Amino acid sequence: MKPINTIIVDDEADSIELLQIQLKKHCPQVHVLATFNDPLTAMAQMGSFEPDLIFSDIEMPRMTGLELMQRARPAGAQVVFVTAFNEYAVKAFRANALDFLTKPVQESELIEVVNKVQSNLRQQLSERLESAKNSFQNRTIDRIAIATQQDVSFIRLADIVMAEAKNSYAELLLQTGKKVLMSKSLKDLEDITDPDKFIRIHRQYLVNIDYVRSFNRQESTVLLKDNIEIPVARAKRDELFQKFSWL
């Protein structure tokens, strides 16, 4: 787990120092990015940081911690208010604070709130990873890049008639009749193609059904454009027949 990047805001220098000592001793996962003993300075400079967590006093000269968070809270930062006045607890939670600590801060309460922050960060990371995964899976890929010593060619998937396994490579047959060797395996190509368009009919072949002219069930072969005939694996015959029966 990455460090919990933190900012501390408190007009009392002794309170900042004590909290830093407690964090270093009991919560080593917390990394203090900056400390501020003036809320106006904090408001002007907090935007240059990307904290995961802010510890802020509430009762401070010129601006309260509640006002500071309303005006300058960095996006995504969790806030824990630290104060000697219990009367601010309700206001603190109305300000969407993660938690509220009363001075003098008890070590057990500090550890508990840091663990809560860490749990929230794990959840946020998990949600971001899931979102990225879903975004990638839902992404429509319509072409691939084939690199040679001279250049890089971009080939539309719709122009691929079939692909044949060549050891760890795959040879593409294009609708123009041209053959192109790609440095990826047939499985790699299969993984990025639309399963409703491309069918792995044999361990050696992946075909684009738009170019299939006929399927011979008795001979277990398919005929592609230009009278190209390739075998269909026994285990794929029923699947292929069902696919064509719905076209």
BAVO-516412 format. One record per residue (C-alpha): residue number from 0; x, y, z. Coordinates in pm, 1 decimal, padded with zeros to 6 digits. Example, Ala and Ser with C-alpha at 12.3 -4.5 7.8 and 13.67 -1.06 7.14 Angstrom:
BEGIN
[0,[01230.0,-00450.0,00780.0]]
[1,[01367.0,-00106.0,00714.0]]
end
This chain:
BEGIN
[0,[00000.0,00000.0,00000.0]]
[1,[00133.9,00341.8,-00092.0]]
[2,[00196.0,00598.5,00185.6]]
[3,[-00097.2,00810.5,00302.4]]
[4,[00009.7,01158.8,00195.3]]
[5,[-00102.3,01404.6,00459.7]]
[6,[-00125.9,01776.1,00541.0]]
[7,[-00160.8,01913.2,00894.4]]
[8,[-00320.0,02252.1,00963.4]]
[9,[-00316.5,02392.7,01318.5]]
[10,[-00239.9,02737.5,01453.9]]
[11,[-00057.3,02581.7,01750.4]]
[12,[00294.7,02470.5,01659.6]]
[13,[00309.2,02236.2,01960.9]]
[14,[-00005.0,02054.4,01842.0]]
[15,[00144.5,02003.1,01495.9]]
[16,[00468.0,01869.8,01644.2]]
[17,[00287.2,01633.4,01882.6]]
[18,[00066.0,01495.1,01605.2]]
[19,[00370.6,01438.0,01384.6]]
[20,[00542.5,01247.6,01667.2]]
[21,[00233.1,01032.2,01723.8]]
[22,[00196.5,00957.4,01352.7]]
[23,[00562.4,00865.0,01315.6]]
[24,[00545.6,00631.9,01616.3]]
[25,[00205.9,00467.7,01566.3]]
[26,[00114.2,00523.3,01200.4]]
[27,[00433.1,00492.9,00992.4]]
[28,[00226.8,00456.8,00675.0]]
[29,[00139.7,00826.6,00702.4]]
[30,[00370.7,01062.9,00511.9]]
[31,[00338.6,01429.6,00607.5]]
[32,[00370.2,01644.7,00296.2]]
[33,[00338.0,01982.4,00465.6]]
[34,[00224.1,02159.0,00781.2]]
[35,[00058.5,02500.0,00814.8]]
[36,[-00003.9,02709.0,01126.6]]
[37,[-00196.9,02975.6,00935.4]]
[38,[-00521.2,02879.2,00757.2]]
[39,[-00487.5,03155.4,00498.0]]
[40,[-00143.7,03028.1,00399.0]]
[41,[-00285.9,02677.2,00387.9]]
[42,[-00570.3,02795.0,00162.2]]
[43,[-00321.6,02956.5,-00077.0]]
[44,[-00081.6,02661.6,-00093.2]]
[45,[-00281.9,02340.5,-00042.0]]
[46,[-00375.1,02330.0,-00409.5]]
[47,[-00012.8,02253.5,-00500.4]]
[48,[-00031.3,01923.6,-00309.5]]
[49,[-00235.5,01609.6,-00367.6]]
[50,[-00300.6,01485.3,-00012.8]]
[51,[-00496.5,01173.0,00070.2]]
[52,[-00568.9,01306.1,00417.4]]
[53,[-00587.1,01642.0,00595.6]]
[54,[-00572.5,01684.5,00971.4]]
[55,[-00713.6,02027.1,01050.5]]
[56,[-00779.8,02218.7,01367.7]]
[57,[-01118.0,02393.8,01371.2]]
[58,[-01083.0,02698.1,01596.5]]
[59,[-00808.6,02912.8,01434.2]]
[60,[-00753.1,03289.1,01391.3]]
[61,[-00887.7,03456.3,01074.9]]
[62,[-01051.9,03138.9,00942.8]]
[63,[-01190.9,02821.8,01097.3]]
[64,[-01094.5,02478.4,00974.8]]
[65,[-01453.1,02426.7,00858.6]]
[66,[-01433.2,02736.8,00637.7]]
[67,[-01089.9,02634.5,00510.8]]
[68,[-01214.0,02292.5,00397.9]]
[69,[-01520.3,02446.1,00233.2]]
[70,[-01302.8,02685.6,00032.7]]
[71,[-00982.7,02496.2,-00042.6]]
[72,[-01022.7,02124.3,00022.3]]
[73,[-00821.2,01940.5,-00246.4]]
[74,[-01023.7,01697.3,-00457.2]]
[75,[-01029.2,01347.2,-00312.6]]
[76,[-00874.8,01442.9,00023.2]]
[77,[-01026.9,01289.5,00334.8]]
[78,[-01056.9,01529.2,00627.9]]
[79,[-01015.0,01462.9,00998.6]]
[80,[-01081.7,01759.3,01225.7]]
[81,[-00875.9,01784.3,01544.1]]
[82,[-00995.7,02023.8,01813.3]]
[83,[-01037.3,02075.3,02184.5]]
[84,[-01403.4,02171.0,02144.2]]
[85,[-01661.4,01890.0,02124.7]]
[86,[-01931.4,02137.7,02025.2]]
[87,[-01789.3,02137.0,01672.1]]
[88,[-01846.4,01764.9,01617.5]]
[89,[-02185.0,01799.6,01444.4]]
[90,[-02062.7,02082.8,01222.0]]
[91,[-01755.0,01878.7,01134.5]]
[92,[-01958.1,01585.8,01007.7]]
[93,[-02191.0,01817.2,00821.4]]
[94,[-01878.1,01936.9,00643.3]]
[95,[-01825.5,01578.6,00517.8]]
[96,[-01536.4,01506.8,00749.1]]
[97,[-01420.1,01147.2,00769.3]]
[98,[-01383.3,01168.9,01146.2]]
[99,[-01332.6,01393.8,01446.7]]
[100,[-01054.6,01375.3,01707.0]]
[101,[-01052.6,01560.3,02037.3]]
[102,[-00735.3,01710.2,02181.4]]
[103,[-00531.0,01570.9,02341.2]]
[104,[-00543.8,01303.6,02070.7]]
[105,[-00552.6,00949.6,02205.7]]
[106,[-00317.0,00709.5,02031.5]]
[107,[-00582.5,00439.1,01993.9]]
[108,[-00824.1,00685.8,01830.1]]
[109,[-00553.4,00812.6,01596.1]]
[110,[-00464.3,00459.1,01486.9]]
[111,[-00833.2,00382.8,01432.0]]
[112,[-00890.1,00687.6,01211.7]]
[113,[-00576.1,00622.2,01005.7]]
[114,[-00688.3,00263.0,00952.1]]
[115,[-01023.2,00397.8,00833.6]]
[116,[-00845.6,00626.8,00586.3]]
[117,[-00635.2,00337.7,00460.9]]
[118,[-00943.9,00119.7,00415.6]]
[119,[-01113.8,00396.0,00215.3]]
[120,[-00807.3,00437.0,-00004.8]]
[121,[-00798.3,00062.6,-00075.5]]
[122,[-01164.9,00074.3,-00171.6]]
[123,[-01109.2,00374.2,-00397.5]]
[124,[-00813.6,00200.8,-00564.8]]
[125,[-01019.1,-00114.4,-00616.3]]
[126,[-01302.2,00087.4,-00771.9]]
[127,[-01061.0,00272.2,-01003.4]]
[128,[-00901.2,-00055.1,-01116.1]]
[129,[-01242.9,-00210.4,-01178.2]]
[130,[-01351.8,00096.6,-01371.4]]
[131,[-01034.8,00087.1,-01582.1]]
[132,[-01082.8,-00284.7,-01644.5]]
[133,[-01443.0,-00234.5,-01755.4]]
[134,[-01341.7,00057.2,-01975.1]]
[135,[-01075.6,-00154.3,-02143.7]]
[136,[-01308.6,-00449.4,-02190.0]]
[137,[-01578.5,-00227.8,-02339.4]]
[138,[-01339.6,-00050.9,-02571.4]]
[139,[-01404.5,-00119.0,-02937.6]]
[140,[-01089.8,-00208.9,-03130.5]]
[141,[-01130.1,-00179.5,-03505.9]]
[142,[-00769.5,-00200.7,-03623.2]]
[143,[-00430.8,-00337.1,-03527.7]]
[144,[-00075.9,-00216.9,-03587.2]]
[145,[00174.2,-00441.9,-03763.5]]
[146,[00537.1,-00332.4,-03729.3]]
[147,[00807.9,-00418.7,-03981.1]]
[148,[01168.5,-00305.8,-04010.1]]
[149,[01058.1,-00030.3,-04248.1]]
[150,[00728.8,00096.6,-04109.2]]
[151,[00410.5,00032.1,-03915.0]]
[152,[00096.0,-00070.6,-04101.2]]
[153,[-00252.9,-00025.9,-03960.5]]
[154,[-00491.1,-00302.9,-04061.5]]
[155,[-00866.1,-00293.1,-04014.8]]
[156,[-00997.2,-00606.0,-03844.7]]
[157,[-01283.6,-00607.0,-04093.5]]
[158,[-01028.1,-00657.7,-04372.8]]
[159,[-00888.8,-00978.3,-04220.5]]
[160,[-01030.1,-01286.7,-04392.1]]
[161,[-00854.1,-01534.2,-04165.2]]
[162,[-00549.3,-01578.2,-03946.3]]
[163,[-00329.6,-01885.6,-03928.8]]
[164,[-00102.6,-01982.5,-03640.7]]
[165,[00266.2,-01987.8,-03731.6]]
[166,[00439.6,-02109.9,-03417.0]]
[167,[00429.2,-01809.3,-03182.5]]
[168,[00320.2,-01575.8,-03463.6]]
[169,[00003.9,-01535.8,-03670.4]]
[170,[-00021.3,-01490.2,-04045.8]]
[171,[-00308.8,-01273.7,-04162.7]]
[172,[-00483.0,-01314.2,-04495.7]]
[173,[-00639.2,-00985.0,-04600.6]]
[174,[-00936.5,-00938.5,-04829.3]]
[175,[-00695.6,-00802.0,-05093.9]]
[176,[-00519.2,-01140.5,-05098.2]]
[177,[-00212.3,-01001.8,-04924.5]]
[178,[-00055.8,-01202.7,-04638.9]]
[179,[00093.8,-01026.1,-04338.5]]
[180,[00288.6,-01184.4,-04052.7]]
[181,[00221.0,-01033.0,-03710.6]]
[182,[00447.4,-01079.9,-03409.2]]
[183,[00157.7,-01180.1,-03183.1]]
[184,[00003.8,-01522.3,-03137.9]]
[185,[-00330.6,-01634.9,-03275.0]]
[186,[-00463.9,-01629.8,-02917.9]]
[187,[-00357.5,-01265.7,-02879.3]]
[188,[-00551.5,-01176.1,-03192.6]]
[189,[-00852.4,-01378.0,-03079.8]]
[190,[-00860.0,-01191.3,-02747.8]]
[191,[-00911.5,-00850.8,-02913.0]]
[192,[-01158.5,-00951.3,-03184.1]]
[193,[-01536.0,-00957.2,-03163.7]]
[194,[-01642.2,-01320.6,-03094.5]]
[195,[-01955.6,-01259.0,-03300.7]]
[196,[-01734.2,-01185.0,-03602.9]]
[197,[-01423.8,-01398.6,-03557.1]]
[198,[-01441.9,-01768.9,-03473.6]]
[199,[-01155.7,-01996.7,-03372.1]]
[200,[-01261.6,-02294.5,-03583.6]]
[201,[-00937.6,-02485.0,-03533.3]]
[202,[-00628.9,-02448.9,-03317.4]]
[203,[-00454.4,-02328.6,-03632.6]]
[204,[-00722.7,-02095.1,-03770.6]]
[205,[-00928.3,-01791.9,-03676.0]]
[206,[-01179.7,-01686.5,-03943.2]]
[207,[-01389.2,-01379.5,-04010.6]]
[208,[-01742.7,-01508.0,-04069.6]]
[209,[-01812.3,-01221.2,-04311.1]]
[210,[-01588.8,-01402.5,-04560.6]]
[211,[-01722.2,-01754.1,-04507.1]]
[212,[-01906.1,-01873.8,-04819.9]]
[213,[-02015.0,-02216.7,-04696.4]]
[214,[-01975.6,-02473.4,-04420.9]]
[215,[-01949.2,-02838.8,-04519.8]]
[216,[-02064.4,-03036.7,-04216.2]]
[217,[-01981.0,-03373.8,-04367.8]]
[218,[-01626.4,-03277.5,-04463.4]]
[219,[-01593.4,-03051.0,-04161.7]]
[220,[-01449.2,-02764.0,-04364.0]]
[221,[-01537.9,-02403.7,-04439.2]]
[222,[-01499.8,-02234.3,-04776.4]]
[223,[-01379.8,-01877.5,-04767.9]]
[224,[-01362.8,-01617.9,-05042.1]]
[225,[-01135.5,-01704.6,-05335.6]]
[226,[-01225.6,-02073.0,-05274.4]]
[227,[-00993.3,-02108.0,-04977.8]]
[228,[-01087.2,-02422.3,-04786.3]]
[229,[-00975.6,-02482.0,-04428.3]]
[230,[-01060.1,-02753.6,-04173.4]]
[231,[-01293.0,-02719.4,-03878.1]]
[232,[-01200.9,-02896.5,-03555.0]]
[233,[-01449.3,-03162.7,-03447.2]]
[234,[-01516.0,-02982.0,-03119.6]]
[235,[-01605.1,-02664.5,-03312.8]]
[236,[-01849.0,-02809.3,-03568.2]]
[237,[-02167.9,-02775.8,-03363.0]]
[238,[-02071.7,-02431.1,-03238.4]]
[239,[-02006.2,-02315.5,-03593.2]]
[240,[-02330.8,-02462.0,-03724.6]]
[241,[-02528.0,-02288.6,-03449.4]]
[242,[-02353.4,-01962.4,-03528.9]]
[243,[-02451.4,-01980.9,-03896.4]]
[244,[-02802.9,-02098.3,-03821.8]]
[245,[-02874.6,-01763.8,-03657.9]]
[246,[-02730.4,-01549.5,-03936.6]]
end
